């Protein structure tokens, strides 16, 4: 009887952990899609990046704007893949690992920028911590589903 209860408790913990992971993927997906929206809608010259509306575009700002809108497309893709992944989370380990690598490498790039150029705002510390810790999600996934 005790063994039966242990199996039931383990199953319940697994279900709860799965739901929490799905919720996190959904929240990250929403953040990715919102980031894509900001980039598509406003480009480089906007309140978020500290530029005034109507500011004239220099060659450097034109390139920055093009890059921001390009990366916004990538963010949109990541967000959509994360939403696609939610109901398949226990089966799609490779997709989750790939996205974790992308986030981790992006966090490395952001960390290099912070060290080389400075910190744009305190919020970027949170971004870097999230991006660099994203691979931990794959370890949690492995523990849950493999």
C-alpha positions in Angstrom: 0.0 0.0 0.0 2.8 2.4 0.9 4.5 1.7 -2.5 1.3 2.6 -4.3 1.0 6.0 -2.5 4.7 6.7 -3.3 4.0 6.1 -7.0 0.9 8.4 -6.8 2.9 11.2 -5.1 5.7 10.9 -7.6 3.2 11.1 -10.5 1.5 14.1 -9.0 4.9 15.9 -8.5 5.7 15.1 -12.1 2.4 16.5 -13.4 2.9 19.7 -11.3 6.5 20.1 -12.5 5.3 19.6 -16.1 2.7 22.3 -15.7 5.2 24.7 -14.1 7.6 24.0 -17.1 4.8 24.6 -19.5 3.9 27.9 -17.7 7.5 29.1 -17.9 7.7 28.2 -21.6 4.5 30.2 -22.1 5.8 33.2 -20.2 9.1 33.2 -22.1 7.2 32.8 -25.3 5.0 35.8 -24.5 8.2 37.8 -23.7 9.8 36.8 -26.9 6.7 37.8 -29.0 6.4 41.1 -27.1 10.1 41.8 -27.8 9.4 41.0 -31.5 6.5 43.4 -31.5 8.6 46.2 -30.0 11.3 45.7 -32.6 8.9 45.5 -35.5 6.7 48.4 -34.4 9.4 50.9 -33.3 12.8 49.8 -34.7 15.8 51.5 -33.3 14.5 55.0 -32.7 12.0 54.5 -29.8 11.5 55.2 -26.2 12.9 51.8 -25.1 16.3 52.5 -26.6 16.3 56.1 -25.4 15.9 57.9 -28.7 13.4 60.6 -29.3 10.5 60.2 -31.8 11.3 61.9 -35.1 15.1 61.6 -34.6 16.9 61.6 -37.9 18.5 58.3 -39.0 22.2 58.3 -39.4 23.9 55.5 -41.4 24.7 53.8 -38.0 21.1 54.1 -36.9 19.8 52.7 -40.2 22.0 49.6 -39.7 20.9 49.3 -36.1 17.2 49.6 -37.1 17.6 47.0 -39.8 19.3 44.6 -37.3 16.7 45.2 -34.6 13.9 44.4 -37.0 15.7 41.3 -38.3 16.3 40.0 -34.8 12.7 40.8 -34.0 11.8 38.3 -36.7 14.0 35.7 -34.9 12.3 36.6 -31.6 8.9 36.1 -33.1 10.1 32.7 -34.4 11.4 31.7 -31.0 8.2 32.7 -29.3 6.1 30.7 -31.7 8.3 27.6 -31.3 8.0 27.9 -27.6 4.2 28.0 -27.9 4.4 25.0 -30.2 6.6 23.2 -27.7 4.2 23.7 -24.7 1.9 20.6 -25.3 4.9 18.5 -26.5 7.3 19.4 -23.8 8.0 15.9 -22.6 8.8 14.6 -26.2 10.7 17.5 -27.8 14.0 17.5 -25.9 16.1 18.5 -28.9 14.0 21.6 -29.6 14.2 22.7 -26.0 18.0 22.1 -25.9 18.4 24.1 -29.2 16.4 27.0 -27.8 18.4 26.8 -24.5 21.6 27.0 -26.5 20.3 30.1 -28.4 19.4 31.9 -25.2 22.7 31.0 -23.6 24.7 32.2 -26.5 22.6 35.4 -26.6 23.3 35.9 -22.9 27.1 35.5 -23.6 26.8 38.2 -26.3 24.9 40.5 -23.9 27.5 39.9 -21.2 30.3 40.7 -23.5 28.5 44.0 -24.4 28.0 44.9 -20.8 31.7 44.2 -20.0 32.9 46.1 -23.1 30.5 49.0 -23.3 28.7 49.3 -20.0 25.3 48.5 -18.5 22.3 50.1 -20.2 20.1 49.5 -17.2 19.8 47.3 -14.2 17.1 45.3 -16.0 19.9 43.9 -18.2 21.3 42.0 -15.2 18.0 40.1 -15.0 18.1 39.4 -18.8 21.6 38.1 -18.6 20.8 35.9 -15.6 17.8 34.4 -17.3 19.6 33.8 -20.6 22.7 32.2 -19.0 20.5 30.0 -16.7 18.2 28.8 -19.6 20.2 25.6 -20.0 19.2 24.7 -16.5 15.7 24.2 -17.9 17.1 21.3 -20.0 18.5 19.7 -16.9 15.2 19.9 -15.2 13.5 18.5 -18.3 16.0 15.6 -18.3 15.2 14.9 -14.7 11.5 14.9 -15.3 11.1 13.1 -18.6 14.1 10.8 -19.1 
